[in-house]
Amino acid sequence: MKLSEKKAYPWLVIILLVIVSLLNYLDRQMLSTMRPFMMEDIRELESYTNFGRLMAIFLWIYAFLSPVSGMIADRLNRKWLIVGSLFVWSAVTCSMGYVKSINTLYVLRALMGISEAFYIPAALSLAADYHQGSTRSRAIGILTSGVYLGQIFGGFGATAAAATSWQFTFKAFGLVGVLYSFVLVGLLREKKTYDVHKSEQLSASHDLKQSLGGLSVLLTNVAFWVMLYYFAALNLPGWTTKNWLPTLLSDSLGMPMEKAGPIATISLALSSFFGVFIGGWVSDKWAAKTLKGRVYTSATGLSMIIPALILMNFGHSLGAAVISAAVFGIGFGMYDTNNMPILCQFIPSRYRATGYGLMNFVGIAAGAVITTELGKAMESGYQNLIFIIMTASVVLAVALELKVLNPKTLDMTE
């Protein structure tokens, strides 16, 4: 019996992808805590504005390529997209250990944005195809947990840099990813739940016009527009916490970054880690009782983010920072683990990677804007306004999700 035909193989796929998700966020997130060490060699990083631009260049490229990567994943072999993406971004991470100028750093962050854009749509749609029944939210939750594990380990980037050097830290973690890509070559298998003709595969490589039909299906669906909005609204505070929380904590409490980085990142990521498991379990149970169960679970998570943002901005103690990050993380995890399962209730399988790619586009673009603007706001003293805008956006997202998303099935086919 082939490995892919064994009963437990769908769960092996999830385990394999958990590790890729971990490496995905570890490699992109390390930079947010390593700025003080890199400033010694790259003086331009002393500027908050320059650092905001550096984080944003990754996000803008990642955003614009996400829809393209989703269209490609719906037509080509997702295994090779995942393997290739992992290999390239890991090689880029390794190369960052040799950087001597901010211009080279800009180029490498751009390359990381290109390579990482091809992972998430392919991985989530592959996981959804392997888990089509009552295990879908739990499977996606486990896969998503790798994201938060990556953030946790990324928070120790500063600690590793303090113990060794920032150059060695980038080189070591990059090498791990390069080696793991060869493990995936031997163990990961594709699973399409629909037929893709050879002519479609060839056109996907050379001409994306074949995907316009899929875009039409998505963009004429009112529910999908609501998903696009709340994905953007939640990525405003989502990327704020990922890219700026260590700096905000370090500055407001006068704490060295080698301590602030792990405290901020672990509080947020560990709570999100538990949030995806809570959200996955609750969602599968709730969906068994009502078709809107996944929507209710997601909206519950979104609602938790509102008080967390208020406390995060106006609380000025270590306890307030940890509590706000923990509440935010649990809520975000509950929301995050249900995005693909909810998409599956409104969009057929053959368009899901494209759909998630578009959601990634609006979400990451929102993250790029807020990352840049918060850097400016911190230098000019109007960060309170940024937090008010983010909070209002989340309130509207909860209202729209509960009002508009009324699924007719747990798994839309055609």
Secondary structure, DSSP 8 states (H G I E B T S, - for coil): --GGGSTTHHHHHHHHHHHHHHHHHHHHHTHHHHHHHHTTT-GGGGSHHHHHHHHHHHHHHHHHHHHHHHHHHHHS-HHHHHHHHHHHHHHHHHHGGG--SHHHHHHHHHHHHHHHTTTHHHHHHHHHHH--STTHHHHHHHHHHHHHHHHHHHHTHHHHHHHS-HHHHHHHHHHHHHHHHHHHHHH-----SS---HHHHHHHHH-GGGGHHHHHHHHT-HHHHHHHHHHHHHHHHHHHHHHHHHHHHHHHHT--HHHHHHHHHHHHHHHHHHHHHHHHHHHHHHHTT-TTHHHHHHHHHHHHHHHHHHHHHH--SHHHHHHHHHHHHHHHHHHHTTHHHHHHHHS-GGGHHHHHHHHHHHHHHHHHHHHHHHHHHHHHT-HHHHHHHHHHHHHHHHHHHHHH---S-SS---
